Amino acid sequence: MGTIETLAAKLAEDTLAVMDATGDDRLFVEVGGVLATASQSLEEAYLTEIRVRLAERTARRFLARRAADAKARAEAKPDAPPRPRE
């Protein structure tokens, strides 16, 4: 990983930590704006890192909901043998 990618990844992690602590879900946009004035390359790498991490969080929440739904359905079913398929 190059310098820009390393810096962008660390900055994204730090930004998400502050976003979680403060509840400011648009902070990354402001940080991106600050970066844009100094380094377009770092800004682009940073925004990519943010998007990837936010997408991963969304996917994990989706999977957690699906797993919880499946568990709830399994627990709600009586212990009857499965019906044969027609």
PDB file of N, CA, C and O in Angstrom:
ATOM      1  N   MET A   1       0.859  -1.171   0.000  1.00  0.00           N
ATOM      2  CA  MET A   1       0.000   0.000   0.000  1.00  0.00           C
ATOM      3  C   MET A   1       0.902   1.230   0.000  1.00  0.00           C
ATOM      4  O   MET A   1       1.882   1.304   0.742  1.00  0.00           O
ATOM      5  N   GLY A   2       0.549   2.189  -0.846  1.00  0.00           N
ATOM      6  CA  GLY A   2       1.333   3.409  -0.949  1.00  0.00           C
ATOM      7  C   GLY A   2       1.011   4.393   0.158  1.00  0.00           C
ATOM      8  O   GLY A   2       0.109   4.181   0.967  1.00  0.00           O
ATOM      9  N   THR A   3       1.766   5.463   0.170  1.00  0.00           N
ATOM     10  CA  THR A   3       1.605   6.488   1.205  1.00  0.00           C
ATOM     11  C   THR A   3       0.201   7.074   1.203  1.00  0.00           C
ATOM     12  O   THR A   3      -0.416   7.216   2.259  1.00  0.00           O
ATOM     13  N   ILE A   4      -0.304   7.413   0.027  1.00  0.00           N
ATOM     14  CA  ILE A   4      -1.635   8.029  -0.047  1.00  0.00           C
ATOM     15  C   ILE A   4      -2.701   7.077   0.475  1.00  0.00           C
ATOM     16  O   ILE A   4      -3.571   7.475   1.248  1.00  0.00           O
ATOM     17  N   GLU A   5      -2.631   5.819   0.052  1.00  0.00           N
ATOM     18  CA  GLU A   5      -3.621   4.844   0.499  1.00  0.00           C
ATOM     19  C   GLU A   5      -3.536   4.609   2.005  1.00  0.00           C
ATOM     20  O   GLU A   5      -4.558   4.480   2.679  1.00  0.00           O
ATOM     21  N   THR A   6      -2.325   4.555   2.519  1.00  0.00           N
ATOM     22  CA  THR A   6      -2.134   4.355   3.956  1.00  0.00           C
ATOM     23  C   THR A   6      -2.710   5.523   4.747  1.00  0.00           C
ATOM     24  O   THR A   6      -3.428   5.327   5.728  1.00  0.00           O
ATOM     25  N   LEU A   7      -2.390   6.734   4.316  1.00  0.00           N
ATOM     26  CA  LEU A   7      -2.910   7.921   4.998  1.00  0.00           C
ATOM     27  C   LEU A   7      -4.429   8.000   4.890  1.00  0.00           C
ATOM     28  O   LEU A   7      -5.109   8.316   5.866  1.00  0.00           O
ATOM     29  N   ALA A   8      -4.956   7.712   3.708  1.00  0.00           N
ATOM     30  CA  ALA A   8      -6.406   7.764   3.500  1.00  0.00           C
ATOM     31  C   ALA A   8      -7.123   6.744   4.374  1.00  0.00           C
ATOM     32  O   ALA A   8      -8.163   7.047   4.957  1.00  0.00           O
ATOM     33  N   ALA A   9      -6.573   5.538   4.467  1.00  0.00           N
ATOM     34  CA  ALA A   9      -7.194   4.489   5.282  1.00  0.00           C
ATOM     35  C   ALA A   9      -7.219   4.888   6.755  1.00  0.00           C
ATOM     36  O   ALA A   9      -8.240   4.725   7.423  1.00  0.00           O
ATOM     37  N   LYS A  10      -6.118   5.401   7.259  1.00  0.00           N
ATOM     38  CA  LYS A  10      -6.052   5.807   8.666  1.00  0.00           C
ATOM     39  C   LYS A  10      -6.983   6.982   8.941  1.00  0.00           C
ATOM     40  O   LYS A  10      -7.675   7.007   9.960  1.00  0.00           O
ATOM     41  N   LEU A  11      -7.000   7.948   8.037  1.00  0.00           N
ATOM     42  CA  LEU A  11      -7.882   9.099   8.202  1.00  0.00           C
ATOM     43  C   LEU A  11      -9.349   8.671   8.161  1.00  0.00           C
ATOM     44  O   LEU A  11     -10.168   9.195   8.916  1.00  0.00           O
ATOM     45  N   ALA A  12      -9.680   7.735   7.297  1.00  0.00           N
ATOM     46  CA  ALA A  12     -11.054   7.229   7.229  1.00  0.00           C
ATOM     47  C   ALA A  12     -11.439   6.539   8.535  1.00  0.00           C
ATOM     48  O   ALA A  12     -12.533   6.759   9.053  1.00  0.00           O
ATOM     49  N   GLU A  13     -10.548   5.711   9.066  1.00  0.00           N
ATOM     50  CA  GLU A  13     -10.819   5.043  10.344  1.00  0.00           C
ATOM     51  C   GLU A  13     -11.036   6.063  11.455  1.00  0.00           C
ATOM     52  O   GLU A  13     -11.970   5.940  12.247  1.00  0.00           O
ATOM     53  N   ASP A  14     -10.174   7.065  11.507  1.00  0.00           N
ATOM     54  CA  ASP A  14     -10.293   8.097  12.541  1.00  0.00           C
ATOM     55  C   ASP A  14     -11.584   8.897  12.379  1.00  0.00           C
ATOM     56  O   ASP A  14     -12.258   9.202  13.362  1.00  0.00           O
ATOM     57  N   THR A  15     -11.920   9.230  11.147  1.00  0.00           N
ATOM     58  CA  THR A  15     -13.143   9.991  10.884  1.00  0.00           C
ATOM     59  C   THR A  15     -14.368   9.199  11.307  1.00  0.00           C
ATOM     60  O   THR A  15     -15.268   9.743  11.947  1.00  0.00           O
ATOM     61  N   LEU A  16     -14.413   7.920  10.955  1.00  0.00           N
ATOM     62  CA  LEU A  16     -15.560   7.095  11.331  1.00  0.00           C
ATOM     63  C   LEU A  16     -15.677   6.965  12.847  1.00  0.00           C
ATOM     64  O   LEU A  16     -16.785   6.918  13.380  1.00  0.00           O
ATOM     65  N   ALA A  17     -14.558   6.906  13.536  1.00  0.00           N
ATOM     66  CA  ALA A  17     -14.588   6.846  15.001  1.00  0.00           C
ATOM     67  C   ALA A  17     -15.207   8.119  15.579  1.00  0.00           C
ATOM     68  O   ALA A  17     -16.016   8.053  16.504  1.00  0.00           O
ATOM     69  N   VAL A  18     -14.829   9.275  15.035  1.00  0.00           N
ATOM     70  CA  VAL A  18     -15.402  10.541  15.506  1.00  0.00           C
ATOM     71  C   VAL A  18     -16.881  10.620  15.122  1.00  0.00           C
ATOM     72  O   VAL A  18     -17.702  11.090  15.909  1.00  0.00           O
ATOM     73  N   MET A  19     -17.218  10.166  13.928  1.00  0.00           N
ATOM     74  CA  MET A  19     -18.622  10.152  13.510  1.00  0.00           C
ATOM     75  C   MET A  19     -19.454   9.306  14.463  1.00  0.00           C
ATOM     76  O   MET A  19     -20.550   9.708  14.854  1.00  0.00           O
ATOM     77  N   ASP A  20     -18.944   8.141  14.838  1.00  0.00           N
ATOM     78  CA  ASP A  20     -19.658   7.272  15.773  1.00  0.00           C
ATOM     79  C   ASP A  20     -19.802   7.937  17.139  1.00  0.00           C
ATOM     80  O   ASP A  20     -20.855   7.845  17.770  1.00  0.00           O
ATOM     81  N   ALA A  21     -18.756   8.597  17.588  1.00  0.00           N
ATOM     82  CA  ALA A  21     -18.768   9.226  18.913  1.00  0.00           C
ATOM     83  C   ALA A  21     -19.688  10.439  18.975  1.00  0.00           C
ATOM     84  O   ALA A  21     -20.318  10.695  20.000  1.00  0.00           O
ATOM     85  N   THR A  22     -19.763  11.188  17.869  1.00  0.00           N
ATOM     86  CA  THR A  22     -20.533  12.436  17.871  1.00  0.00           C
ATOM     87  C   THR A  22     -21.917  12.313  17.251  1.00  0.00           C
ATOM     88  O   THR A  22     -22.783  13.155  17.491  1.00  0.00           O
ATOM     89  N   GLY A  23     -22.131  11.268  16.454  1.00  0.00           N
ATOM     90  CA  GLY A  23     -23.397  11.131  15.741  1.00  0.00           C
ATOM     91  C   GLY A  23     -23.473  11.990  14.493  1.00  0.00           C
ATOM     92  O   GLY A  23     -24.526  12.071  13.861  1.00  0.00           O
ATOM     93  N   ASP A  24     -22.385  12.625  14.134  1.00  0.00           N
ATOM     94  CA  ASP A  24     -22.333  13.486  12.943  1.00  0.00           C
ATOM     95  C   ASP A  24     -22.038  12.616  11.724  1.00  0.00           C
ATOM     96  O   ASP A  24     -20.882  12.346  11.402  1.00  0.00           O
ATOM     97  N   ASP A  25     -23.111  12.180  11.051  1.00  0.00           N
ATOM     98  CA  ASP A  25     -22.930  11.237   9.948  1.00  0.00           C
ATOM     99  C   ASP A  25     -22.466  11.882   8.645  1.00  0.00           C
ATOM    100  O   ASP A  25     -22.295  11.183   7.646  1.00  0.00           O
ATOM    101  N   ARG A  26     -22.262  13.177   8.631  1.00  0.00           N
ATOM    102  CA  ARG A  26     -21.767  13.866   7.428  1.00  0.00           C
ATOM    103  C   ARG A  26     -20.377  14.469   7.642  1.00  0.00           C
ATOM    104  O   ARG A  26     -19.891  15.215   6.792  1.00  0.00           O
ATOM    105  N   LEU A  27     -19.752  14.162   8.737  1.00  0.00           N
ATOM    106  CA  LEU A  27     -18.423  14.700   9.026  1.00  0.00           C
ATOM    107  C   LEU A  27     -17.437  14.370   7.917  1.00  0.00           C
ATOM    108  O   LEU A  27     -16.579  15.189   7.585  1.00  0.00           O
ATOM    109  N   PHE A  28     -17.549  13.180   7.341  1.00  0.00           N
ATOM    110  CA  PHE A  28     -16.602  12.787   6.298  1.00  0.00           C
ATOM    111  C   PHE A  28     -16.637  13.738   5.107  1.00  0.00           C
ATOM    112  O   PHE A  28     -15.625  13.914   4.430  1.00  0.00           O
ATOM    113  N   VAL A  29     -17.790  14.354   4.841  1.00  0.00           N
ATOM    114  CA  VAL A  29     -17.900  15.311   3.739  1.00  0.00           C
ATOM    115  C   VAL A  29     -17.062  16.549   4.051  1.00  0.00           C
ATOM    116  O   VAL A  29     -16.360  17.070   3.184  1.00  0.00           O
ATOM    117  N   GLU A  30     -17.143  17.008   5.284  1.00  0.00           N
ATOM    118  CA  GLU A  30     -16.351  18.173   5.685  1.00  0.00           C
ATOM    119  C   GLU A  30     -14.856  17.880   5.616  1.00  0.00           C
ATOM    120  O   GLU A  30     -14.077  18.702   5.136  1.00  0.00           O
ATOM    121  N   VAL A  31     -14.460  16.702   6.100  1.00  0.00           N
ATOM    122  CA  VAL A  31     -13.045  16.322   6.041  1.00  0.00           C
ATOM    123  C   VAL A  31     -12.604  16.232   4.585  1.00  0.00           C
ATOM    124  O   VAL A  31     -11.504  16.665   4.241  1.00  0.00           O
ATOM    125  N   GLY A  32     -13.448  15.676   3.736  1.00  0.00           N
ATOM    126  CA  GLY A  32     -13.136  15.611   2.307  1.00  0.00           C
ATOM    127  C   GLY A  32     -12.933  16.992   1.716  1.00  0.00           C
ATOM    128  O   GLY A  32     -12.053  17.190   0.877  1.00  0.00           O
ATOM    129  N   GLY A  33     -13.742  17.949   2.147  1.00  0.00           N
ATOM    130  CA  GLY A  33     -13.590  19.319   1.672  1.00  0.00           C
ATOM    131  C   GLY A  33     -12.267  19.934   2.082  1.00  0.00           C
ATOM    132  O   GLY A  33     -11.634  20.650   1.306  1.00  0.00           O
ATOM    133  N   VAL A  34     -11.856  19.652   3.302  1.00  0.00           N
ATOM    134  CA  VAL A  34     -10.554  20.141   3.768  1.00  0.00           C
ATOM    135  C   VAL A  34      -9.446  19.530   2.920  1.00  0.00           C
ATOM    136  O   VAL A  34      -8.518  20.224   2.505  1.00  0.00           O
ATOM    137  N   LEU A  35      -9.548  18.238   2.667  1.00  0.00           N
ATOM    138  CA  LEU A  35      -8.535  17.564   1.848  1.00  0.00           C
ATOM    139  C   LEU A  35      -8.505  18.104   0.424  1.00  0.00           C
ATOM    140  O   LEU A  35      -7.436  18.220  -0.175  1.00  0.00           O
ATOM    141  N   ALA A  36      -9.668  18.433  -0.117  1.00  0.00           N
ATOM    142  CA  ALA A  36      -9.754  18.906  -1.505  1.00  0.00           C
ATOM    143  C   ALA A  36      -8.937  20.169  -1.725  1.00  0.00           C
ATOM    144  O   ALA A  36      -8.408  20.387  -2.815  1.00  0.00           O
ATOM    145  N   THR A  37      -8.834  20.990  -0.710  1.00  0.00           N
ATOM    146  CA  THR A  37      -8.065  22.228  -0.864  1.00  0.00           C
ATOM    147  C   THR A  37      -6.564  21.984  -0.858  1.00  0.00           C
ATOM    148  O   THR A  37      -5.791  22.831  -1.306  1.00  0.00           O
ATOM    149  N   ALA A  38      -6.150  20.822  -0.350  1.00  0.00           N
ATOM    150  CA  ALA A  38      -4.717  20.549  -0.230  1.00  0.00           C
ATOM    151  C   ALA A  38      -4.218  19.472  -1.181  1.00  0.00           C
ATOM    152  O   ALA A  38      -3.126  19.591  -1.736  1.00  0.00           O
ATOM    153  N   SER A  39      -5.015  18.414  -1.373  1.00  0.00           N
ATOM    154  CA  SER A  39      -4.551  17.293  -2.189  1.00  0.00           C
ATOM    155  C   SER A  39      -5.733  16.530  -2.765  1.00  0.00           C
ATOM    156  O   SER A  39      -6.422  15.799  -2.053  1.00  0.00           O
ATOM    157  N   GLN A  40      -5.958  16.707  -4.051  1.00  0.00           N
ATOM    158  CA  GLN A  40      -7.051  16.000  -4.711  1.00  0.00           C
ATOM    159  C   GLN A  40      -6.823  14.490  -4.666  1.00  0.00           C
ATOM    160  O   GLN A  40      -7.776  13.725  -4.518  1.00  0.00           O
ATOM    161  N   SER A  41      -5.589  14.064  -4.791  1.00  0.00           N
ATOM    162  CA  SER A  41      -5.280  12.631  -4.754  1.00  0.00           C
ATOM    163  C   SER A  41      -5.642  12.020  -3.407  1.00  0.00           C
ATOM    164  O   SER A  41      -6.241  10.947  -3.348  1.00  0.00           O
ATOM    165  N   LEU A  42      -5.280  12.700  -2.331  1.00  0.00           N
ATOM    166  CA  LEU A  42      -5.608  12.192  -1.003  1.00  0.00           C
ATOM    167  C   LEU A  42      -7.113  12.257  -0.764  1.00  0.00           C
ATOM    168  O   LEU A  42      -7.685  11.357  -0.149  1.00  0.00           O
ATOM    169  N   GLU A  43      -7.749  13.307  -1.243  1.00  0.00           N
ATOM    170  CA  GLU A  43      -9.203  13.419  -1.094  1.00  0.00           C
ATOM    171  C   GLU A  43      -9.895  12.233  -1.759  1.00  0.00           C
ATOM    172  O   GLU A  43     -10.769  11.613  -1.153  1.00  0.00           O
ATOM    173  N   GLU A  44      -9.521  11.913  -2.985  1.00  0.00           N
ATOM    174  CA  GLU A  44     -10.157  10.806  -3.706  1.00  0.00           C
ATOM    175  C   GLU A  44      -9.924   9.474  -3.001  1.00  0.00           C
ATOM    176  O   GLU A  44     -10.845   8.668  -2.871  1.00  0.00           O
ATOM    177  N   ALA A  45      -8.702   9.246  -2.548  1.00  0.00           N
ATOM    178  CA  ALA A  45      -8.397   7.998  -1.836  1.00  0.00           C
ATOM    179  C   ALA A  45      -9.178   7.921  -0.523  1.00  0.00           C
ATOM    180  O   ALA A  45      -9.690   6.862  -0.160  1.00  0.00           O
ATOM    181  N   TYR A  46      -9.264   9.037   0.179  1.00  0.00           N
ATOM    182  CA  TYR A  46      -9.997   9.099   1.447  1.00  0.00           C
ATOM    183  C   TYR A  46     -11.480   8.805   1.236  1.00  0.00           C
ATOM    184  O   TYR A  46     -12.065   7.998   1.958  1.00  0.00           O
ATOM    185  N   LEU A  47     -12.084   9.459   0.247  1.00  0.00           N
ATOM    186  CA  LEU A  47     -13.510   9.242   0.000  1.00  0.00           C
ATOM    187  C   LEU A  47     -13.786   7.797  -0.416  1.00  0.00           C
ATOM    188  O   LEU A  47     -14.823   7.237  -0.061  1.00  0.00           O
ATOM    189  N   THR A  48     -12.870   7.199  -1.162  1.00  0.00           N
ATOM    190  CA  THR A  48     -13.014   5.787  -1.512  1.00  0.00           C
ATOM    191  C   THR A  48     -12.976   4.927  -0.253  1.00  0.00           C
ATOM    192  O   THR A  48     -13.800   4.026  -0.091  1.00  0.00           O
ATOM    193  N   GLU A  49     -12.029   5.199   0.633  1.00  0.00           N
ATOM    194  CA  GLU A  49     -11.928   4.445   1.888  1.00  0.00           C
ATOM    195  C   GLU A  49     -13.192   4.605   2.727  1.00  0.00           C
ATOM    196  O   GLU A  49     -13.675   3.634   3.309  1.00  0.00           O
ATOM    197  N   ILE A  50     -13.723   5.806   2.793  1.00  0.00           N
ATOM    198  CA  ILE A  50     -14.959   6.055   3.543  1.00  0.00           C
ATOM    199  C   ILE A  50     -16.113   5.273   2.929  1.00  0.00           C
ATOM    200  O   ILE A  50     -16.841   4.579   3.639  1.00  0.00           O
ATOM    201  N   ARG A  51     -16.284   5.381   1.604  1.00  0.00           N
ATOM    202  CA  ARG A  51     -17.395   4.683   0.938  1.00  0.00           C
ATOM    203  C   ARG A  51     -17.322   3.180   1.165  1.00  0.00           C
ATOM    204  O   ARG A  51     -18.335   2.538   1.444  1.00  0.00           O
ATOM    205  N   VAL A  52     -16.132   2.626   1.047  1.00  0.00           N
ATOM    206  CA  VAL A  52     -15.967   1.184   1.236  1.00  0.00           C
ATOM    207  C   VAL A  52     -16.348   0.789   2.661  1.00  0.00           C
ATOM    208  O   VAL A  52     -17.048  -0.204   2.861  1.00  0.00           O
ATOM    209  N   ARG A  53     -15.903   1.543   3.632  1.00  0.00           N
ATOM    210  CA  ARG A  53     -16.199   1.214   5.028  1.00  0.00           C
ATOM    211  C   ARG A  53     -17.682   1.398   5.354  1.00  0.00           C
ATOM    212  O   ARG A  53     -18.262   0.587   6.075  1.00  0.00           O
ATOM    213  N   LEU A  54     -18.293   2.453   4.832  1.00  0.00           N
ATOM    214  CA  LEU A  54     -19.725   2.651   5.064  1.00  0.00           C
ATOM    215  C   LEU A  54     -20.544   1.555   4.386  1.00  0.00           C
ATOM    216  O   LEU A  54     -21.529   1.077   4.950  1.00  0.00           O
ATOM    217  N   ALA A  55     -20.144   1.159   3.187  1.00  0.00           N
ATOM    218  CA  ALA A  55     -20.833   0.071   2.488  1.00  0.00           C
ATOM    219  C   ALA A  55     -20.706  -1.231   3.270  1.00  0.00           C
ATOM    220  O   ALA A  55     -21.669  -1.990   3.381  1.00  0.00           O
ATOM    221  N   GLU A  56     -19.533  -1.486   3.806  1.00  0.00           N
ATOM    222  CA  GLU A  56     -19.322  -2.706   4.591  1.00  0.00           C
ATOM    223  C   GLU A  56     -20.192  -2.701   5.843  1.00  0.00           C
ATOM    224  O   GLU A  56     -20.749  -3.735   6.212  1.00  0.00           O
ATOM    225  N   ARG A  57     -20.316  -1.557   6.496  1.00  0.00           N
ATOM    226  CA  ARG A  57     -21.184  -1.452   7.674  1.00  0.00           C
ATOM    227  C   ARG A  57     -22.634  -1.750   7.302  1.00  0.00           C
ATOM    228  O   ARG A  57     -23.333  -2.471   8.014  1.00  0.00           O
ATOM    229  N   THR A  58     -23.074  -1.189   6.183  1.00  0.00           N
ATOM    230  CA  THR A  58     -24.441  -1.412   5.733  1.00  0.00           C
ATOM    231  C   THR A  58     -24.683  -2.886   5.450  1.00  0.00           C
ATOM    232  O   THR A  58     -25.712  -3.439   5.842  1.00  0.00           O
ATOM    233  N   ALA A  59     -23.748  -3.515   4.778  1.00  0.00           N
ATOM    234  CA  ALA A  59     -23.880  -4.938   4.465  1.00  0.00           C
ATOM    235  C   ALA A  59     -23.894  -5.781   5.734  1.00  0.00           C
ATOM    236  O   ALA A  59     -24.653  -6.746   5.824  1.00  0.00           O
ATOM    237  N   ARG A  60     -23.073  -5.436   6.707  1.00  0.00           N
ATOM    238  CA  ARG A  60     -23.048  -6.199   7.962  1.00  0.00           C
ATOM    239  C   ARG A  60     -24.359  -6.048   8.738  1.00  0.00           C
ATOM    240  O   ARG A  60     -24.839  -7.014   9.332  1.00  0.00           O
ATOM    241  N   ARG A  61     -24.942  -4.847   8.736  1.00  0.00           N
ATOM    242  CA  ARG A  61     -26.245  -4.657   9.385  1.00  0.00           C
ATOM    243  C   ARG A  61     -27.311  -5.497   8.690  1.00  0.00           C
ATOM    244  O   ARG A  61     -28.149  -6.114   9.347  1.00  0.00           O
ATOM    245  N   PHE A  62     -27.274  -5.518   7.358  1.00  0.00           N
ATOM    246  CA  PHE A  62     -28.213  -6.324   6.584  1.00  0.00           C
ATOM    247  C   PHE A  62     -28.077  -7.800   6.956  1.00  0.00           C
ATOM    248  O   PHE A  62     -29.076  -8.471   7.215  1.00  0.00           O
ATOM    249  N   LEU A  63     -26.845  -8.304   6.982  1.00  0.00           N
ATOM    250  CA  LEU A  63     -26.619  -9.706   7.330  1.00  0.00           C
ATOM    251  C   LEU A  63     -27.068 -10.012   8.757  1.00  0.00           C
ATOM    252  O   LEU A  63     -27.637 -11.072   9.015  1.00  0.00           O
ATOM    253  N   ALA A  64     -26.818  -9.103   9.668  1.00  0.00           N
ATOM    254  CA  ALA A  64     -27.233  -9.310  11.059  1.00  0.00           C
ATOM    255  C   ALA A  64     -28.751  -9.392  11.159  1.00  0.00           C
ATOM    256  O   ALA A  64     -29.277 -10.228  11.894  1.00  0.00           O
ATOM    257  N   ARG A  65     -29.464  -8.529  10.425  1.00  0.00           N
ATOM    258  CA  ARG A  65     -30.930  -8.577  10.420  1.00  0.00           C
ATOM    259  C   ARG A  65     -31.420  -9.894   9.841  1.00  0.00           C
ATOM    260  O   ARG A  65     -32.329 -10.519  10.388  1.00  0.00           O
ATOM    261  N   ARG A  66     -30.818 -10.316   8.735  1.00  0.00           N
ATOM    262  CA  ARG A  66     -31.212 -11.582   8.112  1.00  0.00           C
ATOM    263  C   ARG A  66     -30.983 -12.750   9.060  1.00  0.00           C
ATOM    264  O   ARG A  66     -31.838 -13.627   9.182  1.00  0.00           O
ATOM    265  N   ALA A  67     -29.846 -12.768   9.725  1.00  0.00           N
ATOM    266  CA  ALA A  67     -29.544 -13.848  10.659  1.00  0.00           C
ATOM    267  C   ALA A  67     -30.527 -13.841  11.832  1.00  0.00           C
ATOM    268  O   ALA A  67     -30.993 -14.897  12.259  1.00  0.00           O
ATOM    269  N   ALA A  68     -30.840 -12.658  12.347  1.00  0.00           N
ATOM    270  CA  ALA A  68     -31.792 -12.549  13.455  1.00  0.00           C
ATOM    271  C   ALA A  68     -33.178 -13.004  13.020  1.00  0.00           C
ATOM    272  O   ALA A  68     -33.869 -13.693  13.771  1.00  0.00           O
ATOM    273  N   ASP A  69     -33.591 -12.623  11.812  1.00  0.00           N
ATOM    274  CA  ASP A  69     -34.892 -13.058  11.294  1.00  0.00           C
ATOM    275  C   ASP A  69     -34.944 -14.573  11.151  1.00  0.00           C
ATOM    276  O   ASP A  69     -35.935 -15.201  11.525  1.00  0.00           O
ATOM    277  N   ALA A  70     -33.896 -15.154  10.618  1.00  0.00           N
ATOM    278  CA  ALA A  70     -33.852 -16.606  10.436  1.00  0.00           C
ATOM    279  C   ALA A  70     -33.896 -17.317  11.788  1.00  0.00           C
ATOM    280  O   ALA A  70     -34.570 -18.336  11.938  1.00  0.00           O
ATOM    281  N   LYS A  71     -33.181 -16.780  12.760  1.00  0.00           N
ATOM    282  CA  LYS A  71     -33.177 -17.376  14.096  1.00  0.00           C
ATOM    283  C   LYS A  71     -34.562 -17.285  14.722  1.00  0.00           C
ATOM    284  O   LYS A  71     -35.037 -18.244  15.332  1.00  0.00           O
ATOM    285  N   ALA A  72     -35.209 -16.134  14.573  1.00  0.00           N
ATOM    286  CA  ALA A  72     -36.549 -15.950  15.136  1.00  0.00           C
ATOM    287  C   ALA A  72     -37.544 -16.906  14.487  1.00  0.00           C
ATOM    288  O   ALA A  72     -38.390 -17.483  15.170  1.00  0.00           O
ATOM    289  N   ARG A  73     -37.445 -17.074  13.173  1.00  0.00           N
ATOM    290  CA  ARG A  73     -38.345 -18.011  12.485  1.00  0.00           C
ATOM    291  C   ARG A  73     -38.095 -19.437  12.956  1.00  0.00           C
ATOM    292  O   ARG A  73     -39.039 -20.195  13.177  1.00  0.00           O
ATOM    293  N   ALA A  74     -36.840 -19.799  13.110  1.00  0.00           N
ATOM    294  CA  ALA A  74     -36.503 -21.156  13.549  1.00  0.00           C
ATOM    295  C   ALA A  74     -37.001 -21.412  14.968  1.00  0.00           C
ATOM    296  O   ALA A  74     -37.471 -22.508  15.273  1.00  0.00           O
ATOM    297  N   GLU A  75     -36.901 -20.419  15.825  1.00  0.00           N
ATOM    298  CA  GLU A  75     -37.351 -20.577  17.213  1.00  0.00           C
ATOM    299  C   GLU A  75     -38.869 -20.575  17.317  1.00  0.00           C
ATOM    300  O   GLU A  75     -39.421 -21.149  18.256  1.00  0.00           O
ATOM    301  N   ALA A  76     -39.552 -19.941  16.373  1.00  0.00           N
ATOM    302  CA  ALA A  76     -41.008 -19.858  16.404  1.00  0.00           C
ATOM    303  C   ALA A  76     -41.672 -21.127  15.884  1.00  0.00           C
ATOM    304  O   ALA A  76     -42.841 -21.374  16.182  1.00  0.00           O
ATOM    305  N   LYS A  77     -40.959 -21.925  15.123  1.00  0.00           N
ATOM    306  CA  LYS A  77     -41.532 -23.149  14.563  1.00  0.00           C
ATOM    307  C   LYS A  77     -41.590 -24.230  15.632  1.00  0.00           C
ATOM    308  O   LYS A  77     -40.654 -24.396  16.415  1.00  0.00           O
ATOM    309  N   PRO A  78     -42.712 -24.972  15.658  1.00  0.00           N
ATOM    310  CA  PRO A  78     -42.762 -26.115  16.577  1.00  0.00           C
ATOM    311  C   PRO A  78     -41.811 -27.206  16.087  1.00  0.00           C
ATOM    312  O   PRO A  78     -41.396 -27.213  14.928  1.00  0.00           O
ATOM    313  N   ASP A  79     -41.482 -28.110  16.973  1.00  0.00           N
ATOM    314  CA  ASP A  79     -40.561 -29.192  16.631  1.00  0.00           C
ATOM    315  C   ASP A  79     -41.279 -30.302  15.872  1.00  0.00           C
ATOM    316  O   ASP A  79     -41.277 -31.457  16.298  1.00  0.00           O
ATOM    317  N   ALA A  80     -41.872 -29.959  14.784  1.00  0.00           N
ATOM    318  CA  ALA A  80     -42.562 -30.942  13.945  1.00  0.00           C
ATOM    319  C   ALA A  80     -41.635 -31.359  12.822  1.00  0.00           C
ATOM    320  O   ALA A  80     -40.790 -30.581  12.380  1.00  0.00           O
ATOM    321  N   PRO A  81     -41.796 -32.595  12.361  1.00  0.00           N
ATOM    322  CA  PRO A  81     -40.956 -33.020  11.240  1.00  0.00           C
ATOM    323  C   PRO A  81     -41.293 -32.211   9.995  1.00  0.00           C
ATOM    324  O   PRO A  81     -42.430 -31.764   9.840  1.00  0.00           O
ATOM    325  N   PRO A  82     -40.339 -32.018   9.121  1.00  0.00           N
ATOM    326  CA  PRO A  82     -40.613 -31.247   7.906  1.00  0.00           C
ATOM    327  C   PRO A  82     -41.626 -31.962   7.022  1.00  0.00           C
ATOM    328  O   PRO A  82     -41.644 -33.189   6.931  1.00  0.00           O
ATOM    329  N   ARG A  83     -42.461 -31.167   6.377  1.00  0.00           N
ATOM    330  CA  ARG A  83     -43.458 -31.733   5.471  1.00  0.00           C
ATOM    331  C   ARG A  83     -42.805 -32.096   4.152  1.00  0.00           C
ATOM    332  O   ARG A  83     -41.911 -31.395   3.680  1.00  0.00           O
ATOM    333  N   PRO A  84     -43.251 -33.187   3.560  1.00  0.00           N
ATOM    334  CA  PRO A  84     -42.682 -33.556   2.254  1.00  0.00           C
ATOM    335  C   PRO A  84     -43.098 -32.553   1.193  1.00  0.00           C
ATOM    336  O   PRO A  84     -44.184 -31.976   1.249  1.00  0.00           O
ATOM    337  N   ARG A  85     -42.231 -32.362   0.245  1.00  0.00           N
ATOM    338  CA  ARG A  85     -42.547 -31.455  -0.867  1.00  0.00           C
ATOM    339  C   ARG A  85     -43.491 -32.141  -1.833  1.00  0.00           C
ATOM    340  O   ARG A  85     -43.417 -33.352  -2.047  1.00  0.00           O
ATOM    341  N   GLU A  86     -44.361 -31.368  -2.401  1.00  0.00           N
ATOM    342  CA  GLU A  86     -45.310 -31.919  -3.375  1.00  0.00           C
ATOM    343  C   GLU A  86     -44.775 -31.797  -4.764  1.00  0.00           C
ATOM    344  O   GLU A  86     -45.435 -32.207  -5.719  1.00  0.00           O
TER     345      GLU A  86
END
